[in-house]
Amino acid sequence: MLAGAGFAAQTLTARVVLAEDSIRYGSVFRSHSMHLNQIRYRREYEEYQDGPEGGINVPYLELIPTSHGETQSLKIPKNDFDLDNAFWEWVLRIPELEELKTSPLR
């Protein structure tokens, strides 16, 4: 029961903050940030998650860094937020990883 309360508190306090030079996703318990100049690609995908009443597909937005050194990808569950048009306009300017894999060489 205590674990359920912790999960609910994290879900209720989670947020995405897009600042002038960075983006941060997290809650009062844990957060992850990335400088905007470290973002190289984006990808959107669904991940299956098992649950007590059956599984669901959870959609994610992942921001992928320029290198795989110390900076990790930033994974944001899309259903947890009502992200505004300005945010999505910014996101769509980031190259899509899947499009780069399938586009012909120039």
N, C-alpha and C positions, 0 to 999 in steps of 0.2 A: 504494500500500500504506500509506503514511503517513497519507493522508486517511482510509482505513478504520480505522486505529488511533485516530485522533482522534475519529471518529464513534462508535466503540465506547466510548471513554473518556467521551465526553459522555453517551451513553445510560446507562452504568453509574453515573455520578455525578449524574445529574439527580434533582431532588427538588422536592416541593411542601411549603411550610411555611406553615401557617395560624397566625398569631400573634394576639394580642389585638386589634391595631389594623391589621394588614396581612396580605396573602397574597403569597408569593413563589414563583416557579417558575424553575428554572434549574439550572445546573451550575457547576463550578469555572471554566468558560470564559466563561459569559455567564448573566446572570440578569435577571429583570424582576419588579418588585413593584408592588403597588397598595394604597393605603390602603382599608380596608373601606368607609369612608364615601364613597369615589369610585365604588363599584360601583352601577350603575343596573339593568342587565339581565344575563341569562345566555342563552346559546344553546348547543345541542349539535348538531353536524353532522358529516358525513363529507367528507373531502377526498381525491380520487384522487391517488395518487402513483405515478409510473412507477418501475419497478425493473428490474434486469438480468434477472430471471426472470419479468417480467410486473408489471402494476400491482396495487396493493391500495388499498382504501378505509381511511383512517386516521380514527378517530373523535376529535373534539375537544370540549372544554368551553371556551367562550370567555366571559370576564367582561368586560362592556362598561362603560366609564366613563360618568359623568354628563354629561361634556362631551368634545368631541373636541379639546381644547386640547393641553396638553403630555402628558397621560396617554394611553397607548395601551391597547388591549384586551390582556387577558392570555389567551393561547391555550395550553391544556394538553392534550397528547395523552393521551387516556384509557387507551389500552392500555399505556402505559409505567409505570403505577402501579396498586397494589392499594389504592385509597382506601377508608377505613373508613366505617362507617355514620354516624358523627358528622359526618364531612366532607360526605357526601351530604345529611344532614338540614339542614346549614347551607346548602348549595348550593340545595336545593329551596325555601328561603325567599326566594330572589332571584327577582324576576319574570322569567318567560320572555319573551324578545323576540318570538318567533313567535306566542305566544298573544295578546299585546297587539295585533299586527297584524291578527289574524283575529277578535278579539272585537268585538261591536257596541258602539257608543257608548252611554254611559249618561247 
